[in-house]
Every structure is written in C-alpha cells, then in structure tokens.
Amino acid sequence: MILIKRAENREEDVRGHYFRDQTAIIHSMPFRRLKHKTQVFFSPENDHICTRIEHVLHVASIASTVCKGLNATEEWHLDSELAYAIGLGHDLGHAPFGHAGEDALKKCTGLDFKHEMNSFRVVRYLANNGKGLNLTYAVEDGIISHNGECFEQSLEPYPNLKKLEEIKERDTIPSTYEGCIVRFADKIAYLGRDIEDALISNLITHDELPEIIKDYIGKYNGQIINELVIDLINESKRTGKIQLSNKAFEMIKKLSDFNYEKIYSHKRIIEYKKHIEPMIRTIYEHLRDIFGSYGTDYDKYDFEGNLQITQAFGRYIKKMEPLYEKESFQIQRILTDYISGMTDNYVLKSTKEIIIPRPLQS
C-alpha cells in the first residue's frame, strides 16, 4: 500500500508504521532545534512565549483530537497516530526567525525557499547526517502539503499518487484525510496562540479583539481551540469532508485578519524584522566566501585560528558530503540547508562572532 511505503524498505516493528515515524521525528536533531526557533516572537527570553517546538506539539495534539472525534462515528476510520506524526514533522524545515528568516534566505541565496518543501527535504534527505528519516509516504505527503497560510473552508484528499520530490509549489493537497486535518490544525493552533503571546508581550489587549470573535469563539486560546475543533468535527461529520461551518470559517478569517493587522504588522515586530536579513546575510556571505576558499579541503576549516562557525560549517559539509556530491556541491543549496537549520540563538551568536573581532591576546 502506497501510504505506508518508505524510500528504503524496512521491517516494521511493534510500534507500527506511524508511531515509528513519530519516534523517528522526535529523536531527530531538526526536531530538537525547534525549541530555539521562533514562532512569531524572535528569540524569546520569556519561557511562556510559544516556540516552534510547542507549536508542532499543539498541531499534533489538535489533529489527533479531531481524528478521535470523527472516529466516534461509524463512518470515519482515521489514524490518529498518522495525524500526530504529520503534526510533529510539518515545520522541521522552518528557518530561524520564522517567516522573516524565510524571506531573508530567499533574498540572500536567490533560491525560492518554502518551508513546506524544505521540511520534506529535511526528513527525506538532510536529517540523520544526510541519510534522512525514511518516513512513510503518508507522513512525508502530509508534511510537504501542510500549507498553514492557505485558508480553505473544506478539504478532501488528493486522489492521485504524487512524486513528492518533484513538488515545488505550496498548492498541493494532502493525499489523506489526516493530512487535510493537519492543515486545519495548523491554523487553529497558531491563530489563538499568537493572540495569547501578543497579550503576554503587551502588544494587544483583550479589549482590541473584535466583539464578534469574542462572542462566537472566545478571547482566550483555549476557548478558541475548543470552539474551532468542535466545529470542525461536527461539520466534517455532517458533510463527509474535512470542513468548517460557514460561521467558523468566517471567524477564522476575521481572526487571521486581526492577527496580521494588530500582531504581525505591529511596529515592535516590524522593528525586529529589520535586523533579520542583515544577520542572515552576514552569515551567508561569510560561509560563501569560506567555501570559495576552502572547498572540500576540510582540514582548513578546522584550523585552530578559525571562527567556531567556520569550523562547524566544515564539519557539516564533510558529514553531508555523500549527499552534496550527488548535487554537485551547489553552494547556494548547501548554505540554504545549513542556515535554515540554525536556531535563533545560533544565528545571534554566529553573527556576533563574525562581526565583532576577538580581543587581542597579551
């Protein structure tokens, strides 16, 4: 069956296909780094502000809940472990500093960076020291097709087999109902949580939320999630599609409009964004020039006097050499992979290391 097919055949174990995928994702280095990657607020020092790792856990749990709610009827037979696995892995390819980092990478590298495609690249090729995680087709498909910025009222699975490695655009539809559910769960998870974080950060007040939103789905994250999840379950039961009611769909669009106007476009967020591209560009140009000088002569990267980021970059290319050799050592591709895998904190540390000279030794 195509949904459980893997790039490399393996003997399944007691965990089953999709729980095994969950454990592979959780134990991967890209997943661990999500705890220091931005959701909306850059490199937050407040422990109560959402980071990317918390977001993917929210998405996974919401998607699994919807599956369980629909499975309470005889008509639906969904796999909550599949939905949870897709949720865990859907943002593994996000750049540091969220969408601002994504935009900065595009400008620096000239490549059309999309985190959905990059998340697929991470799980298929980059994770596990260039060997990939060897996930099932269904999970990889859900990851590359999750598109959290596209707002649909209803979704049904794409009926035909897709060549996932050839997908370049974000308009692809998931091949499973579980993947469709994750697309809704992604939006449900971040819209309410971004409001909660904006309240904690004093960017907005509860009074600014439109009354129609507060009246229908609530003003707190927990209320918003609960109302939208219940609506999604009930409407999907009624229609046989993964679908929101007309009213809930109207509310989710109003909520998105509010967030873009009052949070994502807030002057404090815009001010932070101004610093992202110069930092990404500083790292990009430094490593590009280093690779131009050293190439695959890895001993030169590890020279004692080199910066730590230079040494780390050399070790990275050496480790990934079998993959990059197949791809003809395209430096823009290598740097996109490397920088997109960085955490917010590592970008800050590396930028400081590059632009601030070391103190003179006596």
PyMOL commands that set and color helices and strands:
alter all, ss='L'
color gray80, all
select helices_A, chain A and resi 2-4+17-26+29-36+52-71+80-89+98-109+115-130+137-144+164-166+177-200+206-208+211-216+221-239+246-264+267-273+276-294+298-301+308-319+321-326+331-340+344-355
alter helices_A, ss='H'
color red, helices_A
select strands_A, chain A and resi 154-155+242-243
alter strands_A, ss='S'
color yellow, strands_A
deselect
rebuild
show_as cartoon
